[in-house]
Each structure stands twice: as C-alpha cells, then as structure tokens.
Amino acid sequence: MRIAIVVGETSGDMLGIGLMKALKKRYPDASFEGIGGPLMEAEGFKSFVPMERLAVMGLVEILGRLFELLKVRKDLVKHWLKNPPDVFIGIDAPEFNTQLEYKLKKSGIKTVHYVSPSVWAWRPKRIHKIKKSVDLMLTLFPFEAKFYQEHDVPVSFVGHNLADSIPFENYTDDARQIFDYKKNEKVVCLMPGSRGSEVEKLCPVFIQAAELVFEHNPDVRFILPAANKIRMQQIEQLIDELKPNVKIDVVDGNSKTCMQAADVILLASGTATLEGMLLKKPMIVSYIVSPITYKIMRRLLQQEFISLPNLLAGREVVPEILQEQATAENLALALNERLEDERLIHQLQETFLFIHKQLKRDANEQAASAVYDLLNENKEFDTTASHSDEV
C-alpha cells in the first residue's frame, strides 16, 4: 500500500502524523511519500521537498513564489502519474492541493482532501472544482460537513485531533510551574504565527502591545513560543532590533504549554485559535496581510468572522482585530480588558467547553476509517453529528 500525502504547514504535519499512525493499524506495510513535516518524517514519511517551501499565506504573497510552487506541483504530478499511489491525501494547503488532486483523480487515482477549504466563507464557486477533484472530503467541523452534503460532495465529519488530545479540564497551575510563574501572576501568551511572513508583520506590533500592557500593569508576564528554530531566530532578531522595555520569555516550541500557562492569548488567526479555545483561554485574534490581499479577501468573504472560535460559536466570542485596526494601542486595550474581567472569562469557558465536546470524535481513527472505506469502495461515509449553528 502506497499512500501519497502533501501537507503545507505545521498544523498539517500534526494532522498528518496522526493519520499515518491510524492508517498503519489498517495497513501495517504501508509506505508514505510526498511533502511532509518533521513529525511525519520521524514516523517514516519520505518528503520530496521541505514542507516549509509550501508555507506561504496571502494572494499577493503567493505570487512571489508562484513559479517555484508550480514547478513543485508539476514534479509531483509527473512522479505520481508514472508511479501511481493507491490514494492521494491532500492535507489543507487548498490552493496547492486542489489542482494536484484534480489531475490525479482524472488519471484514476483516488483522492482525499483533509481539512476543508473555506468555500463556505469565500469563493463559494470553488465547490464545483472541488467536486471534480476529490473522491472524499474530510472535515474538522460539523458546519463544513453540512455544506458539502448540500452540494452532493462525499464527506465525512471526523472532528479534530486537538479536541481528542486536550482534556476538558484546564491545568494552568501545572503549566505555570514549568515556566516558574506564580499562581497569582497575570500571564499573556503572544503567538504571531508559524509562517515567516506572519511573524514579520505581527510580531513587532505584538511586542509593542506588550509594552503598553506592561506600562498599565508592571506585574504582567509575557511568553512567546516560536513555532520552530527558524522562527525562533527571526523573533529573537526582531526583539534585538526593537529593544522593548518589557521582558518577553521566548520559548522554542511548546506552544500548548505556553497557552496553558496564560490568562489571555494574543495570536494570529489560524489553527492556534482552535487550540486556545480547547484550552478554554480568552484570546484576541489578529492578522495583517498586504493591503491588496486584504481588499480582495474582503470583497470575496461570505462570512462575518475569520477566527475558528467565532465561526464555531456562530457569533463573536473573541475579538478580531485585523489589518489597519491591528495597532498596538487597540491590541493592548483588548488585552487589558480581558485580564481584568473575571465574569467574561467564566462565560467564555462555558462556551468553549460546549464546542470542545462537539469536536471530540477520535479524529485520527475517524479519518483513517473513512480513507479505508474509500479504498474498499464503501461509499456510506459518516456525515452525521450533533450540530448547532449557535452556542
């Protein structure tokens, strides 16, 4: 059994390794190849190019790397048409993977896409291309499965493996002991993203916001987990250049524990917002892209929100401070409000616990079972789940 997988960033690497392990239970002799991250490679995955080469965000930003990305995809298509795998699984990276899936499916290779593109939020006409490109869509969230059912695309709602791995209870005190923080100290976790472009745009304004919070309350502690060693070097260089008047504890990895230790999280929009929600943490979501990218996205966007906690709740439960609004002053004001409002924290924890229970479905096993059924031509995929548009 040869299984081809392409992932484009850290969150995909985490999903990929869980899926690999679950598939190995069903296919002990399976081999895995394509593009994967360090977690997948440690599990025996053969990666043709570094995953980091696919980690680019924003319409305009992609243009700068377009020829390189097109060549990588062309080489993958050529390789797999010559040496067809039993199944191809594209994990997220929809701009890269959907066209790859389309060409492979046309040649008769079974294709799966894991993590729904946000067609329900913007560019809904993409559903027609997706329908021609995938034999099965695996969604993390129930509202996504509902959308695909309505458009007659084979789909299975599998839940999210983060919801499986994170307990319902929060262990803040245990996490604080690791970083030598006191129980009564206020801690803010800064998370400017895992991509170089995200850190470049968000990290300076996050640091400036931390300075303003520190001026308001000198007892607040700040911790910043770097996604990897490359991001660590980038962040340390930015701090050295900015020379902030506040101490920020930069940590190599360990983002989950950093979030657990925090009272409030300031973070880039993305998968980390889901993890913060599952940890029942108040958060402020921010994002900055090029002005052209933002204008295009706003025109195409079909949803009011961009962050997963708000999308899953069906209403605003965390503030989204984006683009020109993402100033140090605005971010600091939002942080101070959440550091001082105990009632808001309690309400958020109840909402986040309700959503957590919806998403806890043993995702790795659910996803592997759906792929197994596809390979064995069982078309009766599980798309049922308790679902509420409002929390």
C-alpha positions, 0 to 999 in steps of 0.5 A: 500500500502506497499512500501519497500525502502533501501537507503545507504547514505545521498544523498539517504535519500534526494532522498528518502524523496522526493519520499515518499512525491510524492508517498503519493499524489498517495497513501495517506495510504501508509506505508514505511519500510526498511533502511532509513535516518533521513529525511525519518524517520521524514516523517514516514519511519520505518528503520530496521537498521541505514542507516549509517551501509550501508555507506561504499565506496571502494572494499577493504573497503567493505570487512571489513564489508562484513559479517555484510552487508550480514547478513543485506541483508539476514534479509531483504530478509527473512522479505520481502519474508514472508511479501511481499511489493507491490514494492521494491525501491532500492535507489543507494547503487548498490552493496547492492541493486542489489542482494536484488532486484534480489531475490525479483523480482524472488519471484514476487515482483516488483522492482525499482532501483533509481539512476543508477549504473555506468555500463556505466563507469565500469563493463559494464557486470553488465547490464545483472544482472541488467536486471534480477533484476529490473522491472524499472530503474530510472535515474538522467541523460539523458546519463544513460537513453540512455544506458539502452534503448540500452540494452532493460532495462525499464527506465525512465529519471526523472532528479534530485531533486537538479536541481528542488530545486536550482534556476538558479540564484546564491545568494552568497551575501545572503549566505555570510551574514549568515556566516558574510563574506564580499562581497569582501572576497575570500571564499573556501568551503572544503567538504571531504565527508559524509562517515567516511572513506572519511573524514579520508583520505581527510580531513587532506590533505584538511586542509593542502591545506588550509594552503598553500592557506592561506600562498599565500593569508592571506585574504582567508576564509575557511568553512567546513560543516560536513555532520552530528554530527558524522562527525562533531566530527571526523573533529573537532578531526582531526583539534585538532590533526593537529593544522593548522595555518589557521582558518577553520569555521566548520559548522554542516550541511548546506552544500548548504549554505556553497557552496553558500557562496564560490568562489571555492569548494574543495570536494570529488567526489560524489553527492556534485559535482552535487550540486556545479555545480547547484550552478554554483561554480568552484570546484576541485574534489578529492578522495583517496581510498586504493591503491588496490581499486584504481588499480582495479577501474582503470583497470575496468573504461570505462570512462575518468572522475569520477566527475558528472560535467565532465561526464555531460559536456562530457569533463573536466570542473573541475579538478580531482585530485585523489589518489597519485596526491591528495597532498596538494601542487597540491590541493592548486595550483588548488585552487589558480588558480581558485580564481584568474581567473575571465574569467574561472569562467564566462565560467564555469557558462555558462556551468553549467547553460546549464546542470542545465536546462537539469536536471530540470524535477520535479524529485520527481513527475517524479519518483513517476509517473513512480513507479505508472505506474509500479504498474498499469502495464503501461509499456510506461515509459518516456525515452525521453529528450533533450540530448547532449553528449557535452556542 
